[in-house]
């Protein structure tokens, strides 16, 4: 049985609890919206999907988020998070596109059908990996990144360009 404070009906305490709950949910929503605004407003942020190749559970499923370009890495921030730092950092050094496929046509490299129902139809999926220490290309991808055509152009340009302040090695 619930004890009541003297002089306060039970329904009044319920309203205060409900009011506090609504305030907490509103503050969390506002913090998420502010985080998204700051990420997008600061420039270099794109909407994209990410998953770990061969990952188990949540890591192996497509997650929507924002990617942000940096000079040394591409940081990925999940949409439904309040964390101010990226969850995944894809280092630019040695990053290679292992495979590429379109959602509408299936696998671009082999012509096979490989459609992911959890992604929108107008995205392209890039399978990415890193060069091995001996200089050989990776056999299989580590991550898959899916994005629209405009974002894809920027991402591929970012991979191929050289970070500021670096020098060509002959």
TARA-V483555 format. One record per residue. RES is the residue in one small letter. PSI is psi in radians with two decimals (* if undefined). OMEGA is omega as a letter, one per 40 degrees, with the letter a starting at -180 (NA if undefined). D_CENTER is the distance of its C-alpha to the mean C-alpha in Angstrom with 2 decimals. Layout:
# TARA-V483555
res=RES psi=PSI omega=OMEGA d_center=D_CENTER
res=RES psi=PSI omega=OMEGA d_center=D_CENTER
This chain:
# TARA-V483555
res=x psi=2.48 omega=a d_center=47.07
res=x psi=2.26 omega=i d_center=45.33
res=x psi=2.43 omega=i d_center=47.44
res=x psi=2.53 omega=i d_center=47.87
res=x psi=2.56 omega=a d_center=48.64
res=x psi=2.26 omega=i d_center=52.12
res=x psi=-0.12 omega=i d_center=52.23
res=x psi=2.15 omega=i d_center=48.64
res=x psi=2.70 omega=a d_center=48.09
res=x psi=-0.63 omega=a d_center=45.29
res=x psi=-0.56 omega=i d_center=43.67
res=x psi=-0.72 omega=i d_center=43.30
res=x psi=-0.62 omega=i d_center=41.32
res=x psi=-0.70 omega=i d_center=39.05
res=x psi=-0.69 omega=i d_center=38.35
res=x psi=-0.72 omega=i d_center=37.43
res=x psi=-0.77 omega=i d_center=35.03
res=x psi=-0.71 omega=i d_center=33.46
res=x psi=-0.75 omega=i d_center=33.30
res=x psi=-0.71 omega=i d_center=31.59
res=x psi=-0.76 omega=i d_center=29.02
res=x psi=-0.70 omega=i d_center=28.27
res=x psi=-0.73 omega=i d_center=28.05
res=x psi=-0.78 omega=i d_center=25.54
res=x psi=-0.71 omega=i d_center=23.25
res=x psi=-0.73 omega=i d_center=23.71
res=x psi=-0.69 omega=i d_center=22.90
res=x psi=-0.74 omega=i d_center=19.62
res=x psi=-0.77 omega=i d_center=18.68
res=x psi=-0.72 omega=i d_center=19.94
res=x psi=-0.71 omega=i d_center=18.03
res=x psi=-0.74 omega=i d_center=14.67
res=x psi=-0.69 omega=i d_center=15.88
res=x psi=-0.70 omega=i d_center=17.10
res=x psi=-0.81 omega=i d_center=13.90
res=x psi=-0.76 omega=i d_center=12.13
res=x psi=-0.78 omega=a d_center=15.36
res=x psi=-0.73 omega=i d_center=15.50
res=x psi=-0.80 omega=a d_center=12.08
res=x psi=-0.69 omega=a d_center=12.96
res=x psi=-0.54 omega=a d_center=16.63
res=x psi=-0.10 omega=i d_center=16.57
res=x psi=2.68 omega=i d_center=15.73
res=x psi=0.28 omega=a d_center=13.62
res=x psi=2.39 omega=i d_center=10.44
res=x psi=2.69 omega=i d_center=9.20
res=x psi=2.30 omega=i d_center=7.45
res=x psi=2.92 omega=i d_center=5.82
res=x psi=2.59 omega=a d_center=5.35
res=x psi=2.51 omega=i d_center=5.26
res=x psi=2.68 omega=i d_center=8.35
res=x psi=2.23 omega=i d_center=11.05
res=x psi=2.22 omega=i d_center=14.26
res=x psi=0.18 omega=a d_center=16.99
res=x psi=2.62 omega=i d_center=15.08
res=x psi=2.55 omega=i d_center=16.99
res=x psi=-2.37 omega=a d_center=16.20
res=x psi=-0.58 omega=a d_center=12.81
res=x psi=-0.42 omega=a d_center=11.28
res=x psi=-0.01 omega=i d_center=12.83
res=x psi=2.77 omega=i d_center=11.55
res=x psi=2.29 omega=i d_center=8.93
res=x psi=2.34 omega=i d_center=6.20
res=x psi=2.52 omega=a d_center=5.22
res=x psi=-2.92 omega=i d_center=3.31
res=x psi=2.32 omega=i d_center=4.87
res=x psi=2.48 omega=a d_center=5.77
res=x psi=2.19 omega=a d_center=9.20
res=x psi=2.40 omega=i d_center=12.13
res=x psi=3.08 omega=a d_center=14.64
res=x psi=-0.59 omega=a d_center=17.93
res=x psi=-0.36 omega=a d_center=17.25
res=x psi=2.88 omega=i d_center=13.54
res=x psi=1.98 omega=a d_center=10.12
res=x psi=2.38 omega=i d_center=8.09
res=x psi=2.19 omega=a d_center=4.37
res=x psi=2.15 omega=i d_center=4.83
res=x psi=2.56 omega=a d_center=4.68
res=x psi=-0.80 omega=a d_center=7.13
res=x psi=1.12 omega=i d_center=9.88
res=x psi=2.67 omega=i d_center=10.49
res=x psi=0.04 omega=a d_center=13.12
res=x psi=2.26 omega=a d_center=12.35
res=x psi=-0.29 omega=a d_center=13.06
res=x psi=2.71 omega=i d_center=11.77
res=x psi=2.54 omega=i d_center=8.48
res=x psi=-0.63 omega=a d_center=7.87
res=x psi=2.38 omega=i d_center=7.71
res=x psi=2.15 omega=i d_center=9.93
res=x psi=1.88 omega=a d_center=10.96
res=x psi=2.39 omega=a d_center=14.59
res=x psi=-0.54 omega=a d_center=16.17
res=x psi=2.04 omega=i d_center=19.51
res=x psi=0.12 omega=a d_center=20.35
res=x psi=2.26 omega=i d_center=17.13
res=x psi=2.60 omega=i d_center=18.35
res=x psi=1.99 omega=a d_center=17.40
res=x psi=-0.65 omega=i d_center=19.11
res=x psi=2.84 omega=a d_center=18.93
res=x psi=2.35 omega=i d_center=18.01
res=x psi=2.67 omega=i d_center=18.54
res=x psi=2.55 omega=i d_center=18.62
res=x psi=-0.54 omega=a d_center=18.04
res=x psi=-0.58 omega=a d_center=21.47
res=x psi=-0.05 omega=a d_center=23.53
res=x psi=-2.64 omega=a d_center=22.09
res=x psi=2.08 omega=a d_center=22.00
res=x psi=-0.63 omega=a d_center=23.03
res=x psi=-0.69 omega=a d_center=24.53
res=x psi=-0.18 omega=a d_center=26.69
res=x psi=0.04 omega=a d_center=27.11
res=x psi=2.82 omega=i d_center=26.35
res=x psi=2.15 omega=i d_center=24.73
res=x psi=1.31 omega=a d_center=21.31
res=x psi=2.36 omega=i d_center=19.58
res=x psi=2.06 omega=a d_center=16.64
res=x psi=-0.38 omega=a d_center=17.66
res=x psi=-0.02 omega=i d_center=14.33
res=x psi=2.63 omega=i d_center=13.07
res=x psi=2.75 omega=a d_center=14.90
res=x psi=-0.30 omega=a d_center=17.76
res=x psi=0.42 omega=i d_center=17.20
res=x psi=2.75 omega=i d_center=14.22
res=x psi=2.38 omega=a d_center=14.78
res=x psi=2.18 omega=i d_center=13.29
res=x psi=2.28 omega=i d_center=13.55
res=x psi=2.15 omega=a d_center=14.50
res=x psi=2.63 omega=i d_center=14.35
res=x psi=-3.06 omega=a d_center=16.48
res=x psi=2.61 omega=i d_center=18.65
res=x psi=2.42 omega=i d_center=22.37
res=x psi=2.76 omega=a d_center=24.58
res=x psi=-0.49 omega=i d_center=26.84
res=x psi=0.02 omega=i d_center=29.78
res=x psi=-0.03 omega=a d_center=28.24
res=x psi=2.70 omega=i d_center=27.71
res=x psi=2.65 omega=i d_center=24.80
res=x psi=2.54 omega=i d_center=22.51
res=x psi=-0.67 omega=i d_center=23.79
res=x psi=2.83 omega=a d_center=20.55
res=x psi=2.68 omega=i d_center=16.83
res=x psi=-0.74 omega=i d_center=14.70
res=x psi=2.75 omega=i d_center=11.22
res=x psi=2.33 omega=i d_center=10.61
res=x psi=2.26 omega=i d_center=8.41
res=x psi=2.35 omega=a d_center=9.49
res=x psi=2.87 omega=i d_center=10.28
res=x psi=2.99 omega=a d_center=13.52
res=x psi=-0.73 omega=i d_center=16.56
res=x psi=-0.75 omega=i d_center=16.56
res=x psi=-0.62 omega=i d_center=13.07
res=x psi=-0.75 omega=i d_center=14.10
res=x psi=-0.79 omega=i d_center=17.28
res=x psi=-0.71 omega=a d_center=15.82
res=x psi=-0.79 omega=i d_center=13.48
res=x psi=-0.64 omega=i d_center=16.60
res=x psi=-0.69 omega=i d_center=18.78
res=x psi=-0.71 omega=i d_center=16.76
res=x psi=-0.76 omega=a d_center=17.08
res=x psi=-0.36 omega=a d_center=20.77
res=x psi=2.86 omega=a d_center=21.78
res=x psi=2.35 omega=i d_center=23.18
res=x psi=2.57 omega=i d_center=21.98
res=x psi=2.49 omega=i d_center=24.65
res=x psi=-0.05 omega=i d_center=27.48
res=x psi=2.74 omega=a d_center=27.32
res=x psi=2.56 omega=i d_center=30.39
res=x psi=2.39 omega=i d_center=31.07
res=x psi=2.23 omega=a d_center=32.65
res=x psi=* omega=NA d_center=35.67
